[in-house]
Amino acid sequence: MRNPGSAWTELPRPVSAGAEPVGHIRLGYARASTARRSLDAQLDSLAAGGVTRVFSEKISARATKRPELETVVKLAGEIRSSGAAVTLVVHEHKRLGRGIELAMLAEELKASGVGLEFLTGELKGSHDPSGIVFTVLAAMSGMEREYIRDRTLEGHESARKRGKTIGGAGVTDPDMLSMALHLRDQEMSLRDIAKRLVITTGTKKGQHPSPATVMRMLREHDEKAATTASV
């Protein structure tokens, strides 16, 4: 690119397949569980860690949607796809969630090639998507899913014996099942599938189903399909 009377200036080249990441972006996330709790300690920790762009919110860990967390995860994936290395930096892993929530988030970050860094706590340090922490969290996710599956099956069996139905039976429909099966074929996580489904009836109309509801719906479909195939 050259303006009249000036020297040639080379524009940035487009990212080619297999190219090494250019630059390293560190995005921060902070969360307090209630409006009365201060974020100051987390924000100070992130600032001391050299993080200049931080997404923060005051919301319970039990909330099914955390807008700022979803925003920073989406942004991290977009930046990573442009060729730059990206790390999501958090004061402590509990700020992201516990158990299956943390494990499912780690799966999402791993799929996007985004790293994790915890400034304190049991998982303190920087973790590459191919590293041991992601592997452990993925294993934990699998164990947690199996646990939920077993407990859910026990609950359904107990309810059937009493002639009752339980757990979100009214929020699913054939169209939702069809879409969920399509997304599962694309190897999407339960969390991502749930984000793309919308409940169309009942008191939860317009909301997204929970990952547990999606898991139950898919499992029941698979069980019926297996029963039909064996007849």
N, C-alpha and C positions, 0 to 999 in steps of 0.2 A: 504494500500500500504506500503511495507516495503523493504528497501534495506538491503543486508547482513550486519549484525552487528549494525543495527540501530533500533530504536523503530518504532512501527506501527504508521502510519499517515493516518488519515481518509480523503478520498477525498470528495469534495463537493457532496452532495446528489442531484439527479435530482429533478426538481420542480414537485410536485404532484398537482393534481387538487384540487382546493380549498385552496391551501397553502397561507399563509399570505405573502405579498410582503417582499422581503429581500433587505434592503438598500434603498436609495433614490437618484436618479440621477437627477441633474438639468442641462438642456441643454439651452443655450442662443441663441437668434436670434436678429440680428440688421440689419436695412435697411435704406439706404438713397435714396431719390428719384432721385438724379442726381449725376453724377461723381464729380461735383464741391462741393457737400456737404460733410461735414466731419462726420465720424462715431465715432469720439473720445468721444463725450459726452455719447453716448449710451454704448460704450465699457467700459468707466470708471464706468458708472452706474451699468452695469452687473458685473464688477469686484468687486465693492463695495458690491454687493449683494451676493458675494461668488460663482459666476458662473465662472468656469475655462475653459469650452469648449463652444466656441461661433461660430456660423455660421453667416457670414455677407455678404452682397452684396449691390451694388449700382444699383438700378433698379427702374423704375417707378411703382407706385401702380397700374397703368393701364395695366401693362404687364400681359398677360395671363399665362405666365410661370415664376416662380421665383425659379430657380434651388436650391439655398441654403435653401430656406424655405421648398421645397419638400424633400430635403435631411434630414433636421433635423426632420421633421415630421415622415418620414419613419423610421429613426433611433430610435426615441422616441417610436414608436410602436413596433419595434423589441426588444428593451430593456425591455419594459413593458411586452411583451409576455414571457420573460425569468424569470419573477417573481419579478423584482425590480420595485419599484414605480418611476415614471418619471414625471417631471414637465418641461414644456416649459416656460422659463423665457424671458420676453420682457420688454424693457424700458417703452413702452406705447402701448396701444392696436392699435393705428393708424399705428404702424409699421407693423402689420399683415394685415391690410386692413380695409375697411369700409363696412357698410351695409351687403349685402348678402355675400360678400367675407369672412368677419370675421365670420359671422354666419355659413357658410358652412365649414370653417376650424374648428370651434368649434365642429360641428357635427362629423367631421373626428377624432378629438382628443378624443371626448367622446366615440366614437365607439371603440377606442383603449385603453380607460381607462387612458389617459394621462391628467394630470392636467395643469392648466395655472396659471402663476403669472405675474402680471404687477407691475412694480416698481414705477410707477407714473401715473397720469391721473385719469379720471373718474372711471375707473375700478380697481384702485390700490388695490393690495392684492393677496392672493393665493386663487385659486378657484378649488374645487374638481369637477370631471366630473359629479357627481350627484347633484352638488350645484345649487344655484339660478341663477348664471351668465350664466351657460350653458343652463339652462331652458329658460332664457330670450332671449339668442342668438338664440336658436332653434325656439322660437316663432317669433322672428324678421325675421328669415329666411323664415318661412312660410308666414308671412305677405308680405315680399318682393317678394316672388314667386307669390303670388296672384296678387300683384300689377303689376309685369312684365307680368303675364298671361293676365290680363285685358287689359293692354296697347297694348300687342301684338295682341290680338283678335280684338281690335279696329282698329289697323293699318292694319291687314289683311282684315278686312271687308271694310275699306276705299279703300284699294288697289284693291280689287275685283270689287268694283263698278266702278273703273277706267279702269278695264281690265289689271291690272298690278300684278306682283308678287314681294315680298320683302323678305329681311332678310335670307340669307343663303340657299335659296331654292335649289341651285345647288350643295351643298356640301354633301347632304345625298343621300343614295342609299339603296336598299332593304337589302343588307348584313349588312350595318351599323344599320339599324332599327332592324333587327333580333338580332344582338348582344346586342343592347341597351335594347331591351325587356328582353333578357335573364339576363342581369346584373341587371335590375330593379327588376326582380323576386327574385334576391338574396338580395334585400333591400339595394342596394348600392346607395350612394348619387349621385346627378347629376354631381358633380365635379369629383367623382371617375369614373363614367361612361364615361365622356368626356375624361379623361386621357387614357382610354383603347380603344378609337375609333380613327381611322385614316382616314382622307379624301383621297379618291383615285383618284379624278379628279379635273380639274380646276386649278386656280391660287394658291389655298391653298392646293394642293396635298402634302401629307406627313405630314401635320399638324393635330393637334387635333381640333375637333370642340369645340365651346364654350359651357358651361353649358346651356346658353340660347337657343342655337341651338338644343341641345339634348332635352331640355324641349319642344320646339316647335314641334320637330319631334315626340316625344312620345304623345304629346297632340293631334296632328293631327291624329295619328294612333287611339287613343282612341275615338276621335270624329267620325271617319269613321266606327269604329267597332260598336259604339253605334247606328249610323244611320242604318247600315246594319241589326243589331239585331232587330230594331224597324219596319223594312219593312216587 
